[in-house]
Amino acid sequence: MAHSTTLGKIHKLARRETNPFEGSKFGCGAPENTDPKVDEHIQSLVKAERERLADLGQKLSITSSQGESGNTHALTDSQLLAQQPKTVQVVWHVIHDGPEGDLTPDQIKAQMDVLNNDFKDAGFVFNLQESKKVENKEWSREISGITPLHLEMEKALHKGDMKTLNLYSLKIKPGPQGFTTGFSQYPWVVQQRGLFHDAVVIHYATVPGVFQKDYEVNHGKALTHESGHWFGLKHVFENVCNAPGDSVDDTPPQAGPSDGCPTTAPDTCPGGGVDSIHNHMDYTVDRCKTEFTEGQIVRMQAIAKEYRGL
């Protein structure tokens, strides 16, 4: 089950820069997760993680009351998790064709900074273990999703195990929906299909600093979104207004992906709360994405432990 994100409604560019996002449209060509057994299992993992955190919080509260620590009795689940962050090793494969797709050390650092900032409250730290440049014209221009060419690339380059995030930046070939910002796999799908399906792919143009102009999706949030899928998060508009939604209890049901950055969040599924326009798992532009919910954080942690051994 691959997740691919496409982008739309981007401003036209100045003459000196070619707009890589021109004429694009937001959408996702990924199929929904339809395995109820997987959903049930993950819900049991989330329940167990919440019970573990409640027990930990109680123990810390007792310690605090005895004067052995600071004030911890009011810590949320995410705050407890952030106190003992899990480190994810990242192997970055820079796939390029000459200058196109090539990235500088400063651009790579800027992207890693965005990723770590977005996940710091979720209890994850990403360490760039290695970045390697691979010049390959076919890989850098013709990959559009989980295709034989994509798997050929992964089989040749993949490093590590389920704990290692293999990141590929390249010029993703536009699909029927338009420009694709990235795609990735759920961890349970990787366990079913094999390790070479485990990848996070982003369009190199979404990396901060590649383009100087603000194109609304080149601030590094594509990697945050796809890493959310790598940890097992669904889109906040999964199943639209129908249960179980995205299987997270504190993200309101949402009738479809959001566009741009609305000044006021709409309520497309009346009764459940306004749409999650600031959530990293929606389709708003980069400046609009600022948060994961408490429920999403606990879900990521539970899945990371079970499926990725973190």
Secondary structure, 3 states (H helix, E strand, C coil): CEEEEECCCCCCCCCCCCCCCCCCCCEECCCCCCCHHHHHHHHHHHHHHHHHHHHHHHHHHHHHHCCCCCCCCCCCHHHHHHCCCEEEEEEEEEEEECCECCCCHHHHHHHHHHHHHHHHHHCEEEEEEEEEEEECHHHHHHCCCCCHHHHHHHHHHCCCCCCEEEEEEECCCCECCECEEEEEECHHHHHHHCHHHCCEEEEHHHCCCCCCCCCCCCCCHHHHHHHHHHCCCCCCCCCCCCCCCCCCCCCCCCCCCCCCCCCCCCCCCCCCCCCCCCECCCCCCHHHCCECCHHHHHHHHHHHHHHHCC
